[in-house]
């Protein structure tokens, strides 16, 4: 994996952890702000989509074997 991809991956994970931390903190308050919670969940889900798109498929080897 390239070094710039490693840095980007660590940055995305940090942003995701901060977003979930903000959502959990907001959940613990008496006066909850729904917009902050929704924004934190959206940031987390976008980060998960980005990270999972970089993960190779389990069937990648099988697809390459079937090519004639």
FIMARDREN-284394 format. One record per atom (N, C-alpha, C): x, y, z; atom name. Coordinates in Angstrom, 2 decimals. Layout:
residues N
<node><east>X</east><north>Y</north><up>Z</up><atom>CA</atom></node>
...
END
This chain:
residues 68
<node><east>0.84</east><north>-1.18</north><up>0.00</up><atom>N</atom></node>
<node><east>0.00</east><north>0.00</north><up>0.00</up><atom>CA</atom></node>
<node><east>0.89</east><north>1.24</north><up>0.00</up><atom>C</atom></node>
<node><east>0.51</east><north>2.24</north><up>-0.73</up><atom>N</atom></node>
<node><east>1.30</east><north>3.45</north><up>-0.85</up><atom>CA</atom></node>
<node><east>1.25</east><north>4.25</north><up>0.44</up><atom>C</atom></node>
<node><east>2.31</east><north>5.00</north><up>0.75</up><atom>N</atom></node>
<node><east>2.34</east><north>5.79</north><up>1.99</up><atom>CA</atom></node>
<node><east>1.22</east><north>6.84</north><up>2.05</up><atom>C</atom></node>
<node><east>0.87</east><north>7.46</north><up>0.93</up><atom>N</atom></node>
<node><east>-0.19</east><north>8.47</north><up>0.97</up><atom>CA</atom></node>
<node><east>-1.54</east><north>7.84</north><up>1.25</up><atom>C</atom></node>
<node><east>-1.74</east><north>6.58</north><up>0.81</up><atom>N</atom></node>
<node><east>-2.98</east><north>5.87</north><up>1.14</up><atom>CA</atom></node>
<node><east>-3.03</east><north>5.54</north><up>2.62</up><atom>C</atom></node>
<node><east>-1.88</east><north>5.19</north><up>3.20</up><atom>N</atom></node>
<node><east>-1.83</east><north>4.90</north><up>4.64</up><atom>CA</atom></node>
<node><east>-2.21</east><north>6.15</north><up>5.45</up><atom>C</atom></node>
<node><east>-1.68</east><north>7.29</north><up>5.06</up><atom>N</atom></node>
<node><east>-2.00</east><north>8.54</north><up>5.77</up><atom>CA</atom></node>
<node><east>-3.47</east><north>8.89</north><up>5.62</up><atom>C</atom></node>
<node><east>-4.01</east><north>8.72</north><up>4.43</up><atom>N</atom></node>
<node><east>-5.42</east><north>9.02</north><up>4.20</up><atom>CA</atom></node>
<node><east>-6.31</east><north>8.08</north><up>5.00</up><atom>C</atom></node>
<node><east>-5.94</east><north>6.81</north><up>5.06</up><atom>N</atom></node>
<node><east>-6.71</east><north>5.83</north><up>5.82</up><atom>CA</atom></node>
<node><east>-6.71</east><north>6.20</north><up>7.31</up><atom>C</atom></node>
<node><east>-5.57</east><north>6.58</north><up>7.84</up><atom>N</atom></node>
<node><east>-5.48</east><north>6.97</north><up>9.25</up><atom>CA</atom></node>
<node><east>-6.29</east><north>8.24</north><up>9.50</up><atom>C</atom></node>
<node><east>-6.27</east><north>9.17</north><up>8.56</up><atom>N</atom></node>
<node><east>-7.03</east><north>10.42</north><up>8.70</up><atom>CA</atom></node>
<node><east>-8.53</east><north>10.13</north><up>8.69</up><atom>C</atom></node>
<node><east>-8.99</east><north>9.27</north><up>7.80</up><atom>N</atom></node>
<node><east>-10.41</east><north>8.93</north><up>7.73</up><atom>CA</atom></node>
<node><east>-10.85</east><north>8.22</north><up>9.00</up><atom>C</atom></node>
<node><east>-10.03</east><north>7.31</north><up>9.52</up><atom>N</atom></node>
<node><east>-10.37</east><north>6.62</north><up>10.76</up><atom>CA</atom></node>
<node><east>-10.45</east><north>7.60</north><up>11.92</up><atom>C</atom></node>
<node><east>-9.53</east><north>8.56</north><up>11.97</up><atom>N</atom></node>
<node><east>-9.57</east><north>9.58</north><up>13.02</up><atom>CA</atom></node>
<node><east>-10.84</east><north>10.41</north><up>12.94</up><atom>C</atom></node>
<node><east>-11.21</east><north>10.82</north><up>11.74</up><atom>N</atom></node>
<node><east>-12.44</east><north>11.60</north><up>11.55</up><atom>CA</atom></node>
<node><east>-13.66</east><north>10.78</north><up>11.98</up><atom>C</atom></node>
<node><east>-13.66</east><north>9.49</north><up>11.65</up><atom>N</atom></node>
<node><east>-14.78</east><north>8.63</north><up>12.03</up><atom>CA</atom></node>
<node><east>-14.88</east><north>8.49</north><up>13.55</up><atom>C</atom></node>
<node><east>-13.75</east><north>8.32</north><up>14.22</up><atom>N</atom></node>
<node><east>-13.75</east><north>8.20</north><up>15.68</up><atom>CA</atom></node>
<node><east>-14.25</east><north>9.49</north><up>16.32</up><atom>C</atom></node>
<node><east>-13.81</east><north>10.64</north><up>15.80</up><atom>N</atom></node>
<node><east>-14.29</east><north>11.92</north><up>16.32</up><atom>CA</atom></node>
<node><east>-15.79</east><north>12.10</north><up>16.10</up><atom>C</atom></node>
<node><east>-16.28</east><north>11.68</north><up>14.96</up><atom>N</atom></node>
<node><east>-17.71</east><north>11.80</north><up>14.67</up><atom>CA</atom></node>
<node><east>-18.54</east><north>10.93</north><up>15.62</up><atom>C</atom></node>
<node><east>-18.11</east><north>9.71</north><up>15.85</up><atom>N</atom></node>
<node><east>-18.84</east><north>8.83</north><up>16.77</up><atom>CA</atom></node>
<node><east>-18.73</east><north>9.35</north><up>18.19</up><atom>C</atom></node>
<node><east>-17.57</east><north>9.89</north><up>18.56</up><atom>N</atom></node>
<node><east>-17.42</east><north>10.50</north><up>19.88</up><atom>CA</atom></node>
<node><east>-18.38</east><north>11.67</north><up>20.07</up><atom>C</atom></node>
<node><east>-18.51</east><north>12.50</north><up>19.04</up><atom>N</atom></node>
<node><east>-19.44</east><north>13.63</north><up>19.11</up><atom>CA</atom></node>
<node><east>-20.88</east><north>13.15</north><up>19.23</up><atom>C</atom></node>
<node><east>-21.22</east><north>12.09</north><up>18.50</up><atom>N</atom></node>
<node><east>-22.58</east><north>11.55</north><up>18.57</up><atom>CA</atom></node>
<node><east>-22.87</east><north>10.97</north><up>19.95</up><atom>C</atom></node>
<node><east>-21.92</east><north>10.24</north><up>20.51</up><atom>N</atom></node>
<node><east>-22.12</east><north>9.68</north><up>21.84</up><atom>CA</atom></node>
<node><east>-22.21</east><north>10.77</north><up>22.90</up><atom>C</atom></node>
<node><east>-21.38</east><north>11.80</north><up>22.79</up><atom>N</atom></node>
<node><east>-21.44</east><north>12.91</north><up>23.72</up><atom>CA</atom></node>
<node><east>-22.79</east><north>13.63</north><up>23.62</up><atom>C</atom></node>
<node><east>-23.23</east><north>13.86</north><up>22.42</up><atom>N</atom></node>
<node><east>-24.50</east><north>14.54</north><up>22.20</up><atom>CA</atom></node>
<node><east>-25.66</east><north>13.70</north><up>22.73</up><atom>C</atom></node>
<node><east>-25.54</east><north>12.39</north><up>22.62</up><atom>N</atom></node>
<node><east>-26.59</east><north>11.49</north><up>23.13</up><atom>CA</atom></node>
<node><east>-26.68</east><north>11.56</north><up>24.65</up><atom>C</atom></node>
<node><east>-25.56</east><north>11.83</north><up>25.32</up><atom>N</atom></node>
<node><east>-25.56</east><north>11.85</north><up>26.78</up><atom>CA</atom></node>
<node><east>-26.13</east><north>13.15</north><up>27.36</up><atom>C</atom></node>
<node><east>-26.29</east><north>14.17</north><up>26.54</up><atom>N</atom></node>
<node><east>-26.81</east><north>15.45</north><up>27.04</up><atom>CA</atom></node>
<node><east>-28.31</east><north>15.38</north><up>27.24</up><atom>C</atom></node>
<node><east>-28.81</east><north>16.25</north><up>28.14</up><atom>N</atom></node>
<node><east>-30.25</east><north>16.32</north><up>28.36</up><atom>CA</atom></node>
<node><east>-30.97</east><north>16.95</north><up>27.17</up><atom>C</atom></node>
<node><east>-30.37</east><north>18.00</north><up>26.61</up><atom>N</atom></node>
<node><east>-30.96</east><north>18.68</north><up>25.45</up><atom>CA</atom></node>
<node><east>-30.21</east><north>18.23</north><up>24.20</up><atom>C</atom></node>
<node><east>-30.73</east><north>17.18</north><up>23.56</up><atom>N</atom></node>
<node><east>-30.05</east><north>16.57</north><up>22.41</up><atom>CA</atom></node>
<node><east>-30.30</east><north>17.38</north><up>21.13</up><atom>C</atom></node>
<node><east>-29.25</east><north>17.53</north><up>20.33</up><atom>N</atom></node>
<node><east>-29.37</east><north>18.19</north><up>19.04</up><atom>CA</atom></node>
<node><east>-29.34</east><north>17.10</north><up>17.96</up><atom>C</atom></node>
<node><east>-30.48</east><north>16.89</north><up>17.33</up><atom>N</atom></node>
<node><east>-30.61</east><north>15.81</north><up>16.35</up><atom>CA</atom></node>
<node><east>-29.71</east><north>16.05</north><up>15.14</up><atom>C</atom></node>
<node><east>-29.52</east><north>17.29</north><up>14.76</up><atom>N</atom></node>
<node><east>-28.72</east><north>17.60</north><up>13.57</up><atom>CA</atom></node>
<node><east>-27.26</east><north>17.19</north><up>13.77</up><atom>C</atom></node>
<node><east>-26.73</east><north>17.39</north><up>14.95</up><atom>N</atom></node>
<node><east>-25.34</east><north>16.99</north><up>15.22</up><atom>CA</atom></node>
<node><east>-25.23</east><north>15.47</north><up>15.17</up><atom>C</atom></node>
<node><east>-26.20</east><north>14.78</north><up>15.73</up><atom>N</atom></node>
<node><east>-26.17</east><north>13.32</north><up>15.72</up><atom>CA</atom></node>
<node><east>-26.28</east><north>12.77</north><up>14.30</up><atom>C</atom></node>
<node><east>-27.16</east><north>13.35</north><up>13.50</up><atom>N</atom></node>
<node><east>-27.32</east><north>12.90</north><up>12.12</up><atom>CA</atom></node>
<node><east>-26.05</east><north>13.18</north><up>11.32</up><atom>C</atom></node>
<node><east>-25.46</east><north>14.35</north><up>11.51</up><atom>N</atom></node>
<node><east>-24.22</east><north>14.69</north><up>10.80</up><atom>CA</atom></node>
<node><east>-23.10</east><north>13.73</north><up>11.19</up><atom>C</atom></node>
<node><east>-23.00</east><north>13.38</north><up>12.46</up><atom>N</atom></node>
<node><east>-21.97</east><north>12.44</north><up>12.91</up><atom>CA</atom></node>
<node><east>-22.18</east><north>11.06</north><up>12.29</up><atom>C</atom></node>
<node><east>-23.41</east><north>10.62</north><up>12.22</up><atom>N</atom></node>
<node><east>-23.69</east><north>9.31</north><up>11.63</up><atom>CA</atom></node>
<node><east>-23.39</east><north>9.32</north><up>10.13</up><atom>C</atom></node>
<node><east>-23.73</east><north>10.41</north><up>9.45</up><atom>N</atom></node>
<node><east>-23.44</east><north>10.52</north><up>8.02</up><atom>CA</atom></node>
<node><east>-21.93</east><north>10.49</north><up>7.78</up><atom>C</atom></node>
<node><east>-21.16</east><north>11.22</north><up>8.59</up><atom>N</atom></node>
<node><east>-19.70</east><north>11.22</north><up>8.44</up><atom>CA</atom></node>
<node><east>-19.16</east><north>9.82</north><up>8.67</up><atom>C</atom></node>
<node><east>-19.67</east><north>9.14</north><up>9.69</up><atom>N</atom></node>
<node><east>-19.22</east><north>7.77</north><up>9.97</up><atom>CA</atom></node>
<node><east>-19.54</east><north>6.83</north><up>8.81</up><atom>C</atom></node>
<node><east>-20.74</east><north>6.91</north><up>8.29</up><atom>N</atom></node>
<node><east>-21.13</east><north>6.02</north><up>7.19</up><atom>CA</atom></node>
<node><east>-20.35</east><north>6.31</north><up>5.91</up><atom>C</atom></node>
<node><east>-20.08</east><north>7.57</north><up>5.63</up><atom>N</atom></node>
<node><east>-19.28</east><north>7.91</north><up>4.45</up><atom>CA</atom></node>
<node><east>-17.85</east><north>7.37</north><up>4.61</up><atom>C</atom></node>
<node><east>-17.31</east><north>7.47</north><up>5.82</up><atom>N</atom></node>
<node><east>-15.98</east><north>6.91</north><up>6.07</up><atom>CA</atom></node>
<node><east>-15.95</east><north>5.41</north><up>5.91</up><atom>C</atom></node>
<node><east>-17.00</east><north>4.74</north><up>6.39</up><atom>N</atom></node>
<node><east>-17.08</east><north>3.28</north><up>6.24</up><atom>CA</atom></node>
<node><east>-17.18</east><north>2.89</north><up>4.76</up><atom>C</atom></node>
<node><east>-17.95</east><north>3.66</north><up>4.00</up><atom>N</atom></node>
<node><east>-18.06</east><north>3.37</north><up>2.56</up><atom>CA</atom></node>
<node><east>-16.71</east><north>3.55</north><up>1.89</up><atom>C</atom></node>
<node><east>-15.98</east><north>4.61</north><up>2.24</up><atom>N</atom></node>
<node><east>-14.68</east><north>4.87</north><up>1.63</up><atom>CA</atom></node>
<node><east>-13.69</east><north>3.76</north><up>1.98</up><atom>C</atom></node>
<node><east>-13.68</east><north>3.36</north><up>3.25</up><atom>N</atom></node>
<node><east>-12.74</east><north>2.32</north><up>3.66</up><atom>CA</atom></node>
<node><east>-13.09</east><north>0.97</north><up>3.05</up><atom>C</atom></node>
<node><east>-14.38</east><north>0.65</north><up>2.97</up><atom>N</atom></node>
<node><east>-14.76</east><north>-0.64</north><up>2.41</up><atom>CA</atom></node>
<node><east>-14.56</east><north>-0.69</north><up>0.90</up><atom>C</atom></node>
<node><east>-14.59</east><north>0.45</north><up>0.23</up><atom>N</atom></node>
<node><east>-14.35</east><north>0.44</north><up>-1.21</up><atom>CA</atom></node>
<node><east>-12.88</east><north>0.16</north><up>-1.53</up><atom>C</atom></node>
<node><east>-12.00</east><north>0.40</north><up>-0.58</up><atom>N</atom></node>
<node><east>-10.58</east><north>0.15</north><up>-0.78</up><atom>CA</atom></node>
<node><east>-10.20</east><north>-1.28</north><up>-0.45</up><atom>C</atom></node>
<node><east>-11.11</east><north>-2.06</north><up>0.15</up><atom>N</atom></node>
<node><east>-10.84</east><north>-3.44</north><up>0.51</up><atom>CA</atom></node>
<node><east>-11.06</east><north>-4.33</north><up>-0.70</up><atom>C</atom></node>
<node><east>-10.08</east><north>-5.18</north><up>-1.05</up><atom>N</atom></node>
<node><east>-10.26</east><north>-6.05</north><up>-2.21</up><atom>CA</atom></node>
<node><east>-11.33</east><north>-7.11</north><up>-1.96</up><atom>C</atom></node>
<node><east>-11.95</east><north>-7.55</north><up>-3.02</up><atom>N</atom></node>
<node><east>-13.00</east><north>-8.55</north><up>-2.94</up><atom>CA</atom></node>
<node><east>-12.40</east><north>-9.92</north><up>-2.65</up><atom>C</atom></node>
<node><east>-13.17</east><north>-10.77</north><up>-1.95</up><atom>N</atom></node>
<node><east>-12.72</east><north>-12.14</north><up>-1.70</up><atom>CA</atom></node>
<node><east>-12.68</east><north>-12.93</north><up>-2.99</up><atom>C</atom></node>
<node><east>-13.54</east><north>-12.62</north><up>-3.93</up><atom>N</atom></node>
<node><east>-13.65</east><north>-13.36</north><up>-5.18</up><atom>CA</atom></node>
<node><east>-12.78</east><north>-12.80</north><up>-6.28</up><atom>C</atom></node>
<node><east>-11.88</east><north>-11.91</north><up>-5.96</up><atom>N</atom></node>
<node><east>-11.04</east><north>-11.30</north><up>-6.98</up><atom>CA</atom></node>
<node><east>-10.17</east><north>-12.36</north><up>-7.67</up><atom>C</atom></node>
<node><east>-9.62</east><north>-13.30</north><up>-6.93</up><atom>N</atom></node>
<node><east>-8.80</east><north>-14.36</north><up>-7.54</up><atom>CA</atom></node>
<node><east>-9.64</east><north>-15.24</north><up>-8.45</up><atom>C</atom></node>
<node><east>-10.86</east><north>-15.56</north><up>-8.05</up><atom>N</atom></node>
<node><east>-11.73</east><north>-16.40</north><up>-8.85</up><atom>CA</atom></node>
<node><east>-12.09</east><north>-15.71</north><up>-10.16</up><atom>C</atom></node>
<node><east>-12.30</east><north>-14.41</north><up>-10.13</up><atom>N</atom></node>
<node><east>-12.65</east><north>-13.67</north><up>-11.35</up><atom>CA</atom></node>
<node><east>-11.49</east><north>-13.70</north><up>-12.33</up><atom>C</atom></node>
<node><east>-10.26</east><north>-13.60</north><up>-11.84</up><atom>N</atom></node>
<node><east>-9.11</east><north>-13.59</north><up>-12.72</up><atom>CA</atom></node>
<node><east>-8.86</east><north>-14.97</north><up>-13.33</up><atom>C</atom></node>
<node><east>-9.22</east><north>-16.05</north><up>-12.61</up><atom>N</atom></node>
<node><east>-9.03</east><north>-17.40</north><up>-13.12</up><atom>CA</atom></node>
<node><east>-10.02</east><north>-17.73</north><up>-14.24</up><atom>C</atom></node>
<node><east>-11.20</east><north>-17.11</north><up>-14.22</up><atom>N</atom></node>
<node><east>-12.23</east><north>-17.42</north><up>-15.20</up><atom>CA</atom></node>
<node><east>-12.02</east><north>-16.70</north><up>-16.53</up><atom>C</atom></node>
<node><east>-11.11</east><north>-15.76</north><up>-16.60</up><atom>N</atom></node>
<node><east>-10.86</east><north>-15.01</north><up>-17.83</up><atom>CA</atom></node>
<node><east>-10.10</east><north>-15.90</north><up>-18.81</up><atom>C</atom></node>
<node><east>-10.55</east><north>-15.94</north><up>-20.05</up><atom>N</atom></node>
<node><east>-9.89</east><north>-16.80</north><up>-21.04</up><atom>CA</atom></node>
<node><east>-9.01</east><north>-16.00</north><up>-21.95</up><atom>C</atom></node>
END
